[in-house]
Amino acid sequence: MPTAAKFIAALTFGILGLISAQIVKTLMPPSTDFGMFVPVTTGVAALCGWVIVGPRAGRGMSAAISNGFTGTVAMVLWNLFIQSANEMTARSFKRFYDTAFEAIAAIFEIAVEYGSKMLDPRLLMVLFLGGIAAGIITEFAARRWR
């Protein structure tokens, strides 16, 4: 059931996903073709806000901070998985893998590779503070519009 808290959580996490996607683009090599990277990242972030943070709103400020952090971690992990699976699929069409198990294992190898590129202090700070702020804003929305 749609609530104001879910909507605000989706909106704030969508904005956080958009900002973090733009920062990630600066961390990658200039020759990288991003394609649908920004819309997918923003959509997954909004979905994490709607499904994870929104329903948990209204339980107090300490819960809001932990909900924002949890939503951010889920957003990062889901986006890493989706982007890694997309890269694995592109590589598999080029006959890069010999077996299906090798291709599935490559998803996690690619995720580790992408994750290591994301260990930029600026990006980590935006994710940490943005996730907490999104959780607190969602908490205010849950209290305001019940």
MDAnalysis code that builds the backbone (N, CA, C; Angstrom):
import MDAnalysis as mda
import numpy as np

u = mda.Universe.empty(438, n_residues=146, atom_resindex=np.repeat(np.arange(146), 3), trajectory=True)
u.add_TopologyAttr("name", ["N", "CA", "C"] * 146)
u.add_TopologyAttr("resid", np.arange(1, 147))
u.add_TopologyAttr("resname", ["MET", "PRO", "THR", "ALA", "ALA", "LYS", "PHE", "ILE", "ALA", "ALA", "LEU", "THR", "PHE", "GLY", "ILE", "LEU", "GLY", "LEU", "ILE", "SER", "ALA", "GLN", "ILE", "VAL", "LYS", "THR", "LEU", "MET", "PRO", "PRO", "SER", "THR", "ASP", "PHE", "GLY", "MET", "PHE", "VAL", "PRO", "VAL", "THR", "THR", "GLY", "VAL", "ALA", "ALA", "LEU", "CYS", "GLY", "TRP", "VAL", "ILE", "VAL", "GLY", "PRO", "ARG", "ALA", "GLY", "ARG", "GLY", "MET", "SER", "ALA", "ALA", "ILE", "SER", "ASN", "GLY", "PHE", "THR", "GLY", "THR", "VAL", "ALA", "MET", "VAL", "LEU", "TRP", "ASN", "LEU", "PHE", "ILE", "GLN", "SER", "ALA", "ASN", "GLU", "MET", "THR", "ALA", "ARG", "SER", "PHE", "LYS", "ARG", "PHE", "TYR", "ASP", "THR", "ALA", "PHE", "GLU", "ALA", "ILE", "ALA", "ALA", "ILE", "PHE", "GLU", "ILE", "ALA", "VAL", "GLU", "TYR", "GLY", "SER", "LYS", "MET", "LEU", "ASP", "PRO", "ARG", "LEU", "LEU", "MET", "VAL", "LEU", "PHE", "LEU", "GLY", "GLY", "ILE", "ALA", "ALA", "GLY", "ILE", "ILE", "THR", "GLU", "PHE", "ALA", "ALA", "ARG", "ARG", "TRP", "ARG"])
u.atoms.positions = np.array([
    [0.834, -1.171, 0.000],
    [0.000, 0.000, 0.000],
    [0.885, 1.242, 0.000],
    [0.645, 2.169, -0.891],
    [1.459, 3.383, -0.945],
    [1.247, 4.263, 0.281],
    [2.346, 4.762, 0.806],
    [2.301, 5.706, 1.914],
    [3.229, 6.873, 1.582],
    [3.082, 7.939, 2.339],
    [3.957, 9.094, 2.134],
    [5.403, 8.730, 2.449],
    [5.606, 7.918, 3.466],
    [6.966, 7.521, 3.833],
    [7.625, 6.726, 2.710],
    [6.891, 5.821, 2.076],
    [7.449, 5.053, 0.965],
    [7.782, 5.962, -0.213],
    [6.893, 6.905, -0.493],
    [7.127, 7.833, -1.598],
    [8.362, 8.692, -1.334],
    [8.463, 9.250, -0.145],
    [9.602, 10.100, 0.197],
    [10.889, 9.278, 0.210],
    [10.820, 8.056, 0.708],
    [12.000, 7.191, 0.704],
    [12.442, 6.894, -0.726],
    [11.486, 6.592, -1.600],
    [11.827, 6.330, -3.000],
    [12.421, 7.573, -3.656],
    [11.845, 8.722, -3.362],
    [12.335, 9.977, -3.941],
    [13.751, 10.301, -3.446],
    [13.971, 10.230, -2.147],
    [15.290, 10.579, -1.612],
    [16.361, 9.570, -2.022],
    [16.013, 8.299, -2.040],
    [17.000, 7.315, -2.472],
    [17.225, 7.380, -3.980],
    [16.214, 7.742, -4.740],
    [16.415, 7.950, -6.170],
    [17.398, 9.083, -6.423],
    [17.262, 10.164, -5.665],
    [18.201, 11.284, -5.789],
    [19.604, 10.841, -5.369],
    [19.697, 10.076, -4.283],
    [20.997, 9.566, -3.840],
    [21.610, 8.659, -4.906],
    [20.800, 7.820, -5.532],
    [21.294, 6.953, -6.602],
    [21.779, 7.748, -7.802],
    [21.054, 8.804, -8.145],
    [21.451, 9.657, -9.262],
    [22.786, 10.341, -8.982],
    [22.933, 10.902, -7.796],
    [24.179, 11.590, -7.432],
    [25.344, 10.607, -7.392],
    [25.130, 9.452, -6.785],
    [26.221, 8.475, -6.691],
    [26.586, 7.916, -8.064],
    [25.615, 7.764, -8.961],
    [25.923, 7.298, -10.320],
    [26.792, 8.310, -11.061],
    [26.506, 9.583, -10.867],
    [27.326, 10.612, -11.513],
    [28.754, 10.599, -10.962],
    [28.913, 10.342, -9.676],
    [30.257, 10.262, -9.093],
    [30.984, 9.026, -9.609],
    [30.282, 7.895, -9.697],
    [30.892, 6.668, -10.199],
    [31.371, 6.861, -11.642],
    [30.624, 7.600, -12.434],
    [31.036, 7.846, -13.817],
    [32.382, 8.557, -13.887],
    [32.669, 9.420, -12.899],
    [33.963, 10.104, -12.900],
    [35.101, 9.185, -12.464],
    [34.786, 8.073, -11.794],
    [35.812, 7.147, -11.311],
    [36.228, 6.128, -12.356],
    [35.440, 5.965, -13.388],
    [35.711, 4.967, -14.424],
    [36.577, 5.571, -15.536],
    [37.203, 4.721, -16.327],
    [38.002, 5.231, -17.448],
    [37.144, 6.030, -18.433],
    [37.737, 7.016, -19.095],
    [36.958, 7.870, -20.008],
    [36.327, 7.105, -21.180],
    [36.891, 5.968, -21.547],
    [36.362, 5.221, -22.685],
    [35.172, 4.338, -22.332],
    [34.736, 4.349, -21.094],
    [33.642, 3.490, -20.639],
    [32.323, 3.930, -21.265],
    [31.598, 2.940, -21.819],
    [30.262, 3.192, -22.359],
    [29.260, 2.867, -21.254],
    [28.568, 3.889, -20.759],
    [27.681, 3.689, -19.611],
    [26.277, 3.262, -20.007],
    [25.841, 3.554, -21.198],
    [24.526, 3.125, -21.648],
    [23.419, 3.552, -20.697],
    [22.722, 2.595, -20.134],
    [21.590, 2.846, -19.230],
    [22.008, 2.836, -17.762],
    [23.265, 3.088, -17.487],
    [23.792, 3.009, -16.121],
    [23.061, 3.943, -15.162],
    [22.933, 5.200, -15.520],
    [22.326, 6.182, -14.611],
    [20.845, 5.885, -14.364],
    [20.023, 5.635, -15.401],
    [18.611, 5.325, -15.114],
    [18.421, 4.038, -14.307],
    [19.231, 3.017, -14.585],
    [19.101, 1.761, -13.840],
    [19.505, 1.969, -12.385],
    [20.615, 2.669, -12.164],
    [21.072, 2.931, -10.804],
    [20.046, 3.746, -10.028],
    [19.490, 4.759, -10.667],
    [18.479, 5.588, -10.015],
    [17.222, 4.784, -9.706],
    [16.788, 3.957, -10.637],
    [15.595, 3.131, -10.429],
    [15.770, 2.115, -9.324],
    [16.919, 1.463, -9.292],
    [17.180, 0.486, -8.228],
    [17.236, 1.183, -6.872],
    [17.836, 2.362, -6.839],
    [17.902, 3.117, -5.583],
    [16.511, 3.507, -5.105],
    [15.672, 3.979, -6.021],
    [14.300, 4.345, -5.651],
    [13.523, 3.120, -5.173],
    [13.725, 2.001, -5.829],
    [13.054, 0.768, -5.420],
    [13.513, 0.324, -4.026],
    [14.799, 0.457, -3.740],
    [15.296, 0.130, -2.396],
    [14.687, 1.056, -1.351],
    [14.540, 2.320, -1.696],
    [13.892, 3.241, -0.772],
    [12.454, 2.854, -0.511],
    [11.725, 2.508, -1.569],
    [10.305, 2.151, -1.444],
    [10.112, 0.857, -0.661],
    [10.928, -0.160, -0.965],
    [10.719, -1.491, -0.399],
    [11.398, -1.675, 0.963],
    [12.576, -1.078, 1.146],
    [13.344, -1.348, 2.358],
    [13.144, -0.267, 3.414],
    [13.306, 0.990, 3.023],
    [13.305, 2.071, 4.013],
    [11.887, 2.544, 4.329],
    [11.051, 2.719, 3.327],
    [9.703, 3.251, 3.519],
    [8.853, 2.496, 4.519],
    [8.758, 1.177, 4.416],
    [7.917, 0.437, 5.372],
    [8.445, 0.458, 6.808],
    [9.729, 0.711, 6.990],
    [10.315, 0.704, 8.330],
    [10.295, 2.071, 8.997],
    [9.770, 3.068, 8.330],
    [9.770, 4.431, 8.876],
    [8.754, 4.536, 10.009],
    [8.996, 5.484, 10.915],
    [8.085, 5.729, 12.023],
    [8.480, 5.061, 13.311],
    [9.712, 4.590, 13.415],
    [10.151, 3.871, 14.609],
    [11.173, 4.642, 15.434],
    [11.394, 5.907, 15.114],
    [12.336, 6.715, 15.881],
    [13.578, 7.065, 15.088],
    [14.340, 8.015, 15.641],
    [15.511, 8.531, 14.931],
    [16.647, 7.524, 14.816],
    [16.900, 6.751, 15.848],
    [17.989, 5.775, 15.741],
    [17.646, 4.709, 14.702],
    [16.388, 4.314, 14.653],
    [15.957, 3.367, 13.624],
    [16.023, 4.013, 12.239],
    [15.735, 5.306, 12.156],
    [15.793, 6.005, 10.868],
    [17.213, 6.025, 10.317],
    [18.178, 6.254, 11.195],
    [19.575, 6.265, 10.766],
    [19.998, 4.878, 10.292],
    [19.644, 3.859, 11.040],
    [20.014, 2.501, 10.625],
    [19.248, 2.064, 9.385],
    [17.993, 2.504, 9.236],
    [17.237, 2.190, 8.024],
    [17.876, 2.848, 6.804],
    [18.309, 4.100, 6.952],
    [18.975, 4.778, 5.849],
    [20.273, 4.090, 5.463],
    [21.023, 3.654, 6.460],
    [22.265, 2.938, 6.192],
    [21.981, 1.588, 5.527],
    [20.984, 0.879, 6.029],
    [20.611, -0.412, 5.450],
    [20.159, -0.252, 4.001],
    [19.342, 0.763, 3.746],
    [18.890, 1.022, 2.374],
    [20.039, 1.345, 1.444],
    [21.026, 2.082, 1.945],
    [22.187, 2.423, 1.125],
    [23.017, 1.185, 0.801],
    [23.247, 0.347, 1.784],
    [24.012, -0.879, 1.544],
    [23.273, -1.775, 0.549],
    [21.966, -1.904, 0.714],
    [21.184, -2.713, -0.228],
    [21.242, -2.120, -1.628],
    [21.147, -0.801, -1.728],
    [21.217, -0.130, -3.021],
    [22.549, -0.419, -3.714],
    [23.637, -0.312, -2.974],
    [24.962, -0.549, -3.553],
    [25.106, -2.010, -3.980],
    [24.702, -2.937, -3.131],
    [24.847, -4.355, -3.461],
    [23.988, -4.753, -4.656],
    [22.740, -4.289, -4.699],
    [21.883, -4.619, -5.837],
    [22.413, -4.012, -7.132],
    [22.879, -2.767, -7.053],
    [23.425, -2.144, -8.262],
    [24.703, -2.839, -8.714],
    [25.554, -3.226, -7.778],
    [26.752, -3.979, -8.162],
    [26.379, -5.291, -8.836],
    [25.404, -5.985, -8.285],
    [24.990, -7.260, -8.880],
    [24.413, -7.058, -10.281],
    [23.546, -6.082, -10.438],
    [22.896, -5.859, -11.737],
    [23.919, -5.437, -12.790],
    [24.800, -4.500, -12.431],
    [25.794, -4.042, -13.400],
    [26.798, -5.147, -13.725],
    [27.144, -5.969, -12.748],
    [28.067, -7.080, -12.992],
    [27.416, -8.148, -13.866],
    [26.153, -8.433, -13.615],
    [25.445, -9.399, -14.457],
    [25.307, -8.873, -15.881],
    [25.094, -7.588, -16.029],
    [25.016, -6.987, -17.356],
    [26.358, -7.112, -18.084],
    [27.449, -6.833, -17.384],
    [28.784, -6.955, -17.985],
    [29.095, -8.407, -18.339],
    [28.723, -9.341, -17.465],
    [28.930, -10.759, -17.749],
    [28.155, -11.181, -18.986],
    [26.928, -10.685, -19.123],
    [26.123, -11.018, -20.295],
    [26.771, -10.488, -21.569],
    [27.263, -9.271, -21.523],
    [27.936, -8.706, -22.692],
    [29.178, -9.509, -23.046],
    [29.935, -9.916, -22.041],
    [31.133, -10.725, -22.291],
    [30.763, -12.112, -22.809],
    [29.677, -12.691, -22.315],
    [29.309, -14.040, -22.746],
    [28.856, -14.057, -24.210],
    [28.259, -12.961, -24.675],
    [27.901, -12.895, -26.090],
    [29.128, -12.803, -26.985],
    [30.244, -12.413, -26.417],
    [31.513, -12.366, -27.152],
    [32.311, -13.666, -26.957],
    [31.663, -14.678, -26.418],
    [32.267, -15.994, -26.192],
    [33.492, -15.919, -25.278],
    [33.361, -15.152, -24.209],
    [34.453, -14.960, -23.266],
    [34.556, -16.129, -22.292],
    [33.461, -16.836, -22.042],
    [33.422, -17.921, -21.060],
    [33.190, -19.253, -21.755],
    [33.772, -20.304, -21.172],
    [33.616, -21.643, -21.732],
    [32.390, -22.368, -21.201],
    [32.049, -22.150, -19.931],
    [30.911, -22.835, -19.326],
    [29.995, -21.825, -18.644],
    [28.795, -22.290, -18.340],
    [27.829, -21.433, -17.644],
    [28.286, -21.137, -16.214],
    [28.916, -22.118, -15.577],
    [29.391, -21.902, -14.209],
    [30.496, -20.845, -14.169],
    [31.331, -20.839, -15.179],
    [32.385, -19.828, -15.265],
    [31.778, -18.439, -15.432],
    [30.707, -18.352, -16.203],
    [30.032, -17.061, -16.409],
    [29.368, -16.585, -15.127],
    [28.727, -17.484, -14.400],
    [28.071, -17.110, -13.146],
    [29.112, -16.680, -12.113],
    [30.224, -17.373, -12.037],
    [31.290, -16.988, -11.111],
    [31.879, -15.627, -11.490],
    [31.863, -15.317, -12.762],
    [32.415, -14.042, -13.229],
    [31.592, -12.860, -12.728],
    [30.307, -13.079, -12.466],
    [29.482, -11.985, -11.931],
    [30.095, -11.456, -10.639],
    [30.519, -12.365, -9.780],
    [31.065, -11.961, -8.493],
    [32.467, -11.376, -8.643],
    [33.245, -11.896, -9.593],
    [34.561, -11.329, -9.852],
    [34.438, -9.899, -10.382],
    [33.501, -9.688, -11.276],
    [33.280, -8.345, -11.824],
    [32.758, -7.420, -10.730],
    [31.898, -7.926, -9.858],
    [31.375, -7.105, -8.760],
    [32.500, -6.664, -7.831],
    [33.445, -7.545, -7.545],
    [34.589, -7.178, -6.712],
    [35.440, -6.126, -7.422],
    [35.630, -6.293, -8.718],
    [36.399, -5.318, -9.499],
    [35.724, -3.946, -9.469],
    [34.409, -3.920, -9.723],
    [33.675, -2.652, -9.688],
    [33.645, -2.065, -8.270],
    [33.463, -2.921, -7.291],
    [33.424, -2.468, -5.908],
    [34.735, -1.843, -5.463],
    [35.849, -2.388, -5.932],
    [37.138, -1.814, -5.566],
    [37.322, -0.427, -6.180],
    [36.722, -0.201, -7.337],
    [36.785, 1.127, -7.953],
    [35.898, 2.128, -7.212],
    [34.921, 1.624, -6.470],
    [34.006, 2.492, -5.740],
    [34.547, 2.918, -4.376],
    [35.714, 2.479, -4.007],
    [36.274, 2.815, -2.697],
    [36.903, 4.209, -2.701],
    [36.237, 5.134, -3.299],
    [36.670, 6.520, -3.331],
    [36.078, 7.223, -2.107],
    [36.881, 7.974, -1.364],
    [36.360, 8.626, -0.152],
    [35.182, 9.560, -0.420],
    [35.208, 10.239, -1.540],
    [34.115, 11.162, -1.870],
    [32.809, 10.395, -2.067],
    [32.872, 9.288, -2.800],
    [31.675, 8.477, -3.037],
    [31.186, 7.842, -1.737],
    [32.105, 7.321, -0.950],
    [31.708, 6.696, 0.317],
    [31.049, 7.695, 1.254],
    [31.556, 8.913, 1.273],
    [30.972, 9.950, 2.133],
    [29.571, 10.324, 1.648],
    [29.411, 10.456, 0.339],
    [28.086, 10.780, -0.214],
    [27.100, 9.659, 0.109],
    [27.517, 8.415, -0.060],
    [26.624, 7.292, 0.233],
    [26.282, 7.226, 1.720],
    [27.269, 7.384, 2.568],
    [27.043, 7.285, 4.012],
    [26.139, 8.410, 4.505],
    [26.530, 9.645, 4.226],
    [25.739, 10.784, 4.712],
    [24.399, 10.897, 3.991],
    [24.387, 10.608, 2.689],
    [23.134, 10.661, 1.937],
    [22.141, 9.616, 2.388],
    [22.621, 8.421, 2.705],
    [21.730, 7.369, 3.196],
    [21.128, 7.712, 4.551],
    [21.958, 8.253, 5.421],
    [21.458, 8.654, 6.735],
    [20.458, 9.799, 6.592],
    [20.777, 10.784, 5.757],
    [19.855, 11.909, 5.543],
    [18.536, 11.430, 4.945],
    [18.606, 10.493, 3.989],
    [17.380, 9.966, 3.386],
    [16.543, 9.226, 4.424],
    [17.194, 8.488, 5.321],
    [16.462, 7.805, 6.385],
    [15.782, 8.773, 7.332],
    [16.465, 9.849, 7.683],
    [15.891, 10.847, 8.588],
    [14.745, 11.603, 7.916],
    [14.917, 11.963, 6.661],
    [13.845, 12.651, 5.928],
    [12.616, 11.749, 5.826],
    [12.853, 10.467, 5.585],
    [11.741, 9.516, 5.518],
    [11.045, 9.412, 6.877],
    [11.810, 9.439, 7.939],
    [11.231, 9.404, 9.289],
    [10.342, 10.621, 9.536],
    [10.814, 11.795, 9.140],
    [10.002, 13.012, 9.277],
    [8.710, 12.887, 8.478],
    [8.794, 12.332, 7.280],
    [7.598, 12.149, 6.451],
    [6.616, 11.187, 7.109],
    [7.135, 10.119, 7.703],
    [6.258, 9.145, 8.369],
    [5.554, 9.764, 9.574],
    [6.249, 10.636, 10.284],
    [5.628, 11.294, 11.435],
    [4.625, 12.353, 10.994],
    [4.943, 13.053, 9.928],
    [4.093, 14.168, 9.471],
    [2.798, 13.661, 8.840],
    [2.915, 12.669, 7.945],
    [1.737, 12.186, 7.201],
    [1.463, 10.730, 7.583],
    [0.671, 10.535, 8.574],
    [0.313, 9.171, 8.987],
    [-0.948, 8.716, 8.343],
])
